[in-house]
Amino acid sequence: MANAIYLDCHAGIAGDMLLSALVDLGADPHKIESELKTLPLDNFELHFQKKVKQGIHAMTLNIDFDEPHHHRHASDIFKMIDDSALSPRVKARSKSIFEVIGHAEAKIHGMSFKNVHFHEVGAMDSIIDIIGGCIALELLNIDELYCSPIPTGNGKINIAHGIYPVPAPATAEILKDVPLAKFDVQSELTTPTGAAFAKSLVSSFGPFPSATMKEIGYGAGSKDFDFPNVLRVIQFETQSKKQDDVQVIECQIDDMSPESLGHFMDIALEHGALDIYYTPIFMKKGRPSTQLTLICKTENAAKFETLILQETSSLGVRSYAVRRNILDREFRDIDTDYGNISVKFALQEGEILKMKPEYEDVKQVAKRFERPFHVIHNEIIEALYHTYQIGEELK
C-alpha cells in the first residue's frame, strides 16, 4: 500500500496553510524546524498553534525573524538545496516546486530561468513554507498527493508590480492545465506557492478517490471570511500498484536538424511532458526519418498536440490514451567508499525489484576521483547487492 493525502482546497491553498495542515496531520514541528535550521537561512522561530476559523479548529503558523526578509535568485535557492543534508526526496520535491514557480516568473518577465529573481517566493517565509512542507511530507512518509479543483478567488490585489486582478500573474501561469473551482470571493484564495505545490506534486485532480480516510488535518489561512478559511488534508492509503491513463502523441519528421529536435525536447520537458524520445525509422521510398513520441497527462493532450504543430515541421500528429503501471520509488542516501550516493529503489508491494544509483551523483564521484564513470557505477551496484537483495523488503 502507498501512503497518500488529498488536498481539499475548499478555500484555496497557500504554502503556510499546507505546512500547518501537515503539522495538524501529525508531522513533528520540532523536527521540521530542526531540519530547516541546517540550511543557511536567517535566524527564525516557527510557532504553530490552533485557531478557530468559523467553528473549525485549524493549525496556524507564525514565523519570527531576527532579520528582515531579502530576495534570492533561483540559482541561490537551488544551490542551497543541493548543498544541504536534506533527504533526496525532500530535495527533489523542493526543487520541482521552485522550478514551477521559476518558469512561471521567467515567462511573465521575459527572461531565462537561470536569471529569475524571485520576488515574494524568494522571501524567507516562502522558502520555509516550501522546503518545510516537503520535510513534513517526508516525516509523514507521503508517497502520493491528490487534490480537489482549486478556487483562486476574485477581485484585485496589490503585488510588487502594482494593482492586478486575481489570480496574480504567477498564480495564473502556474495553474494552467489545473482544474479550477468557482468560488465567488473578493479576495486572493490561492498563492503562487500553494499553486506550485499542487502543480508539481499532485498526481491527479478531482473528487476524493474511493478510499478509506485515516487521518485529517486542518491548516488555517491568515484571512478571516464568513466561511472557514482552511485547507483540509486527508490521509489515506492507495494500492501500491499504481495505474493511470496517459496520452501518447506521435509524428514522423524528416526535415529537422538534430539540434532543432534537441531544442524541442527541452521545450516539451519545460512544459511538463512526462517523457519524450526520438526513434530512427525508415519511411516510404527508403527515406530515413525520426519518429517523435511524447507522453503527457491526458488532460494536457491538446496543449502538447498544439506545441508539436507549432514548434516542429510536422503537419499532423496521432494521439491516443494508454494505461501505464508504475512501480513505487524510494530514494535513499547510501554510504559507499566514495561517500554518500543517492540510490533509487523500485518497489513492488514494498519489496525491492530494482535499484540504481543516481546518475548525477555517480558523475560527480567519477569526476572527483578521476575514474571512468562505468567503473564507479559498477562498483556501487556491486556494493548495493551485498547489502540489499532483490525481493526483500526495503527497511
N, C-alpha and C positions, 0 to 999 in steps of 0.2 A: 504494500500500500504506500502511496505517496501522500505527504503532508501538504495540505493546500489551504489557502484563505480566499475568501470572497470579499471584495471591497464594495460595500453597499453605499454608493455615493448619493444618498438622498439629498444632501445639502452641498454637493460638490466635494472637492478633495484638495487639500494643501499638504505640504510636507510635514508641518508640525502636527496636523490632525492625524496623519498616518502614523507618525512616530508615537504620538500619545496613545492611539488606539492599540498599537502593538505592545506598548507597556501595559495597558489595561488588560490585554490578552494574556500577559504573563512574562513578557521579556523583562529581564532584570535591569532596572535603570542604572544601578551602580556599575554593572559590567559594561553597559553601553557607554557610560561616561568614562570609565577607565580605559576602554579601547580608543575612544576619541582623543583622550589626553595623551596618547602615544604619538599623535600627529603634531606637526609643527604649527599649532594654532595659538592665537592669543589666549590668555587665561580666561576661563569661563566656568560657570557652575550651572548645572541643569536642575530645575525644580519642577517635579511632576506632582500635581495634586488634583483631587476630584473637584468638579464644579457642576452645578445643576444647570442644565440647559432646557428650559421649558419642561421640567419634570424628569428629564433624563440625566442620570449621574454619569458624567463622562470625565475622562482624564484630560488635563490641560498641561501645557509645557510653557514655562518661562525660562529664559536664558539670561544670566547675568554675565556681563563682560567687564573686565578691568580696563580694556582699551576700546576706543571707538572702532566701528567697522571700517574695513577698507576693501576695495575691489581687487580681484585677481584675474589673471589671464587663464585661458584654457590650459596652456602648457604648464603653468604653475600647479594647477589642481591635479592634472594627470601625473605630473612628476611626484607630487606629494603622495598620491595613492600608490603609484608604482614602487616608491621607495619605502613604503610603510610595511609593518609586520601584520597587516590585516590578512584574513584568510583569502584564498584565491577567489572564492565565490563572492565574498564581500567586495573585493577589488573589481571583479568583472561586472557585478551589478551596478556599483557606484559609477564606474566609468561609462557604462552604457547609458545611464541616466544623464550624465553630463554631456555625452555625445549628442543625445537627442536635443538637449537644450542648446548646445553649441551650434549644431547645424541649423536650428531654427533662427538663432541670433545672426548667424553668418548670412543666411538668405535675406533676412529683414534689413540688415545694414549693408548688404552688398560687399562682403569681404570673404576671404578664405577662412576655413575653420580654424587654422592654426593662429590666425590673427584676432580671433574673437576675444573681446574684452567683456567678461561677464559683468552685468550690472547687478540687479537685485540678487541673482543667483550666486554671484561671487562673494556676497557678504557672508560673514561668519555664521549667522543663524541658518542660512540656507545650506551651507556646506555641512553643518551639523545635522540638519534635517535629512539630507540625502544620505550621507555616509552613516549617520546614526540609524536611519531607517533600515539600511541594508544590514547593519550589525544586528539590529533587532530581529530581522527576518532569519538571520543565521542562528541566533540564540534560540529561536522557536523552531528551527530546522524546517523552514518552509521551503518546499520544493517548487510549488506552482502557485500562481496568482490568477484569479478570475475577477471580473469587475462588471458592475452594472453600467448601463449607459450613463453618461456624465453630464450633469447640468452645468452651464457656465455662468448663468445669471444674465442680467441686462443692465442698461444704464451706461454711465461713463465713470472712468476713474482717472486719477492723476498719476501718470507714470513719469519716468525720467525724461521723456520727450514731450511732456505736456498732457493735456486732456485728451483722452482717447476712449472710444466705445469698448464696452465689454463684449467678448473676451479681449484681453490685451493682445498685442501683435504676436508675442512669443507663444502665448497660450493657444491662440488660434492656429498658428503654424504647427505646433506640436500635435494638436487634436485632429489634424487632417486624417481621414480614414478611420477615426474612432467614433463609434455611435454616441450621439448626444441625446440628452433628455431635456424636454421642455420644462422649465420651472420659472415662472414669471416673477422674478425677484429683482428689484432695482439695486443690485449690488454684485460685486465680483464673488462668485462662489468657488471657482477653480483657479488656482495659481499655476504659473509655469512649472514650478517644482512638482506640484501634485499631478499635473497633466503628464509630465515626463516620467514619473513613477509608473503611471498607468500605461503609457505608450511603450515604454522599454521593457517592462517586466511582466505585464499581463498577457496571458496566452489566449484568452477568449473573453469576449464581451457579451453580456446578455443577462437573462434572469438567473437566479440561484440554481445551480445544477441539481439534478436528482441525487441527493446525498444526505447523510446524517450529520447534523450540526454537533460539534464537540464543545467548542468554547466561543464566547462572543466578547468583543472588546469595543469600547466607545472612545473616540477621540474628539474633543471639542474644538471648534473654531473660535477665533478671538471675537467675532462679532455676535451681537445679540439680535435675534429676529423674533417674530411671532410664531416660529416653528423651531424644533430642536436643531440647532446648527451643529450637528455631529456627523462624524463618519463612523459607520458601523462595520466592523471587521469580523467575519465569521470563519472560524477554523473548522475544517472537515477533512476527510480522507478520500482520495481517489484511487482507482485501481492502478497498480504500478505499471501495467501495460498501457502505455499512452497511445491513443489513437486520435488523429484529427484529419480533417479534409484540407487539402492544399490544392492550389491551381498550378498546372504545368502549362507554360506558354512556349511555343517553339516557332522558329522560322529558319529558312536557309538563306545564307548570304554568300555571294561570290565576288563582290566588288568593294570590299572594305579592307584597309590595311590592318596588319596585326596591332599597330599602335592604336588605331581607332577602335578596334574591338576591345582592347585592354581598357581604353578610356570609358567605353560604355559599361564595362563590368564594374568599374569604380562607381559610376553614376548609379547603377542599379542597386548596388550594395548600400550606398548612401541613402537611397530612397526606401530601404527596408526589405529588399529581396531576401528571402530565406536562403537561396542558393542560386548560382548562375554558373554555367560551364559551356565550353565550346567543344564540338566533336568534328574532326575532319571527315568529310563524306565525298562521294562522287555523285554528281547529278547526271542528267541525260547528256548524251554525246561525250561522256567521259570527262566532263568538266569538274575539276577539283573545287570543293566548296566547303563551307563551315556551317554546321548546324548550331544555332543558339538555343539553349534550353534554360529557361528561367523558372524558378519555383517561388511562389509567394502565397500569402494567406488568401483564401478565396474572396474575402471582401475587398482585396486590393487588386483583383484581376484587371478591372477596367483601367486602373491607373497605369499598370505596367504594360498592358497592351498598347496604350497610347504612347507611353515612353519609348517603347521599341520602335513604333512607327515614326516617332519624331526624331529619335537620335541615331537610328541606323538607316541603311539604304533599303531595307526590306519593304515590299509593297503589301505585305499581309502577314498575319500570324494565325497559328492554330492554338486553341486554348481548351483545356479540359480539366475537370476535377478528378483528383485521385485521393485515396486514403493511405496514410502512412502510419506505421508503427514506430515508436521511438523508445529507445532504452532510457532508463533513468541514468543521469550523470551526476557524479560527485567528484569534487576536486579536493585533493589532499596535498599538503606540503610534506614531502618525504625527504628525510635526511640521507644524503648519499656521500660518497667520498669527495664529491665536488661541491658540497654544500646543499642547501635546501632546493629541491626541484619540485615544481608543481606537476602533479600527476592526475590525469583524468581517468576515473574508473567508470566503466559502463556496467550497469547493474540490471539484473532481471530478478524480480521478487527478492530484492535485497542482496542477491548473490553476485559475485564478480563474474562478469562474462568477458570483459576486455579491460586492458589498462595500457595507458600510453603517456609518456612524459610530454609536457607541453613544448611545442617547437621553439618558442621564443626563449624559454629557459635553457634548453639544450644548446641553442645557437650562441647564447651569451657565454655559457660554460666553455664551449668549443673555442670561442674567440679568446677568452681569458687564459685558457690553458694551452692555446695554440696547438690544438689537436684536431684531427678530422671529425666532422660532425657525426658521421656514421659510427665511428669508434665510440664516441661518448654515448650516443644513443643506444648502441648495443650493450654497452656495459651497464647502463642504468636499467635497461629491460631485464638483463640477466639478474641484477640485484633485486629487482622487483619480484621476480619469480622465485627467489629464495625466501622472500618474506610473505608473499601473498600467493594463494592458489586459486586457479580458476574453479568456480563452483562453490567456493566458501563464502560465508557472509562477511561483508566488509564491516569491521567493528572500529 
